Amino acid sequence: MAELIRLPKMSDTMEEGVIVKWNVKVGDTVKTGDILADVETDKATMELENFVKGTILQLKAKEGEATPVDSVIAIIGQEGEDYSALLNGAATPEAKPVESSKKETAPIAETKIAEVSQPVLNTSDDRIKASPLAKKLAEDKGIDIQNINGSGDNGRIVKRDIENYTPSALASSASSGWIESYDEVNVSQMRKTIAGRLAESKFTAPHFYLTMEINMDKAMEAREKMNEYSEVKISVNDLVVKASAVSLQKHPAVNSSWLGTKIRYNHHIHIGVAMAVEDGLLVPVVRFVNHKNLSAISTEIKAYGIKAKDKKLQPTDWQGNTFTISNLGMFGIEEFTAIINPPDACILAVGGVKDTVGVVNGEIKPVKTMKVTLSCDHRVVDGVVGSKFLNTLKELLEEPVKLLV
């Protein structure tokens, strides 16, 4: 008997997904464990595993289209089986246009899967070969369709050619002066989720900010010495993560969450480490940081960095944070404020270590300093509590030997 394959919820915040690539086609025989498709979620591109044995009777979800969770995306059954009654009884949310930051490369409803022919520049001497949808989009955008390179069959202009079009040198040279131009890309699933969560955090949680400057002379000396013995290179960020964990132990009110009618004070310390990727920001979580040494912390963060870059992070990797650290020091940023990462009550923004001049024991000397800013949810953390946390963090980084005892 035929079975409907629905798009599963592949992350806790996923509401829709995009079929980046089907790994099967109609008529293929599949078994349990086969990978049916690569799916772009709000967090990463993940593999969709099959749990049904049979033949692919239909692929309903098109590559490149945003499809709501629980939508019917495929039908598997016996070859030649009539599944119309089953399909008519299935409630399937309507698919939306693609919302991906990647340019459309997959076929859409008006095209067939085929080799892409060499783009052909249409001229006024030729009849314009374009789909009705492409013509309508070009008219709406004010684009001269004769300047479009068609990438469809035999140079036919299709929807993606209009969406990906930018004024060319040909159009520029034909004008008498400067022209206005821009690029527009659709919002990826990840970027949509980031925007929604951070907007909710910013406008729901009453933020306030505490900034402190830390003398990093001893921390930098200790890091250099540690790296002579450590099998993995210890970074400044690793020191900040470890120092934050120890500070959270001493100030558990900062390691908390607002739950509406309750405040949760976490006894465990799971620190989210913000990482920039092509489509946005991911925050994998280092668990039980207070029980790990610097080498273990560094190894775990580096492994997460590789997985994030390759879009291999799994939902369990970014869940469960009780505190978050965002470090832009490696990009030359001296100081910034960060938006709280739910469900945390606080996030620490870390700037770069810079050479400056300071007063040490009454003498003016060159020193290395670093600024950190703690963003706090005022519903949970008061100014004094946040300040005490920062003072402990400062004490630990200015005397880093305390991190080892």
Stockholm file with secondary structure:
# STOCKHOLM 1.0

chainA/1-405         MAELIRLPKMSDTMEEGVIVKWNVKVGDTVKTGDILADVETDKATMELENFVKGTILQLKAKEGEATPVDSVIAIIGQEGEDYSALLNGAATPEAKPVESSKKETAPIAETKIAEVSQPVLNTSDDRIKASPLAKKLAEDKGIDIQNINGSGDNGRIVKRDIENYTPSALASSASSGWIESYDEVNVSQMRKTIAGRLAESKFTAPHFYLTMEINMDKAMEAREKMNEYSEVKISVNDLVVKASAVSLQKHPAVNSSWLGTKIRYNHHIHIGVAMAVEDGLLVPVVRFVNHKNLSAISTEIKAYGIKAKDKKLQPTDWQGNTFTISNLGMFGIEEFTAIINPPDACILAVGGVKDTVGVVNGEIKPVKTMKVTLSCDHRVVDGVVGSKFLNTLKELLEEPVKLLV
#=GR chainA/1-405 SS CCEEEECCCCSTTCSEEEEEEESCCTTCEECTTCEEEEEECSSCEEEEECCCCEEEEEECSCTTCEEETTCEEEEEESTTCCCHHHHHTCCCCCCBCCCCSSCCCSCCTTSCSCCCCCCEECCTTSCCCBCHHHHHHHHHHTCCGGGCEECSGGGCBCHHHHHTCCCCHHHHHHSSSCCCCCCCCCCCHHHHHHHHHHHHHHHHSCEEEEEEEEECHHHHHHHHHHTTTCSSCCCHHHHHHHHHHHHHHHCGGGSEEECSSCEEECSSCCEEECEEETTEEECCEECSGGGSCHHHHHHHHHHHHHHHHTTCCCGGGGCCCSEEEEECGGGTCCCCCCCCCTTCSEEEEECCCEEEEEEETTEEEEEEEEEEEEEEETTTCCHHHHHHHHHHHHHHHHSGGGGGC
#=GC SS_cons         CCEEEECCCCSTTCSEEEEEEESCCTTCEECTTCEEEEEECSSCEEEEECCCCEEEEEECSCTTCEEETTCEEEEEESTTCCCHHHHHTCCCCCCBCCCCSSCCCSCCTTSCSCCCCCCEECCTTSCCCBCHHHHHHHHHHTCCGGGCEECSGGGCBCHHHHHTCCCCHHHHHHSSSCCCCCCCCCCCHHHHHHHHHHHHHHHHSCEEEEEEEEECHHHHHHHHHHTTTCSSCCCHHHHHHHHHHHHHHHCGGGSEEECSSCEEECSSCCEEECEEETTEEECCEECSGGGSCHHHHHHHHHHHHHHHHTTCCCGGGGCCCSEEEEECGGGTCCCCCCCCCTTCSEEEEECCCEEEEEEETTEEEEEEEEEEEEEEETTTCCHHHHHHHHHHHHHHHHSGGGGGC
//
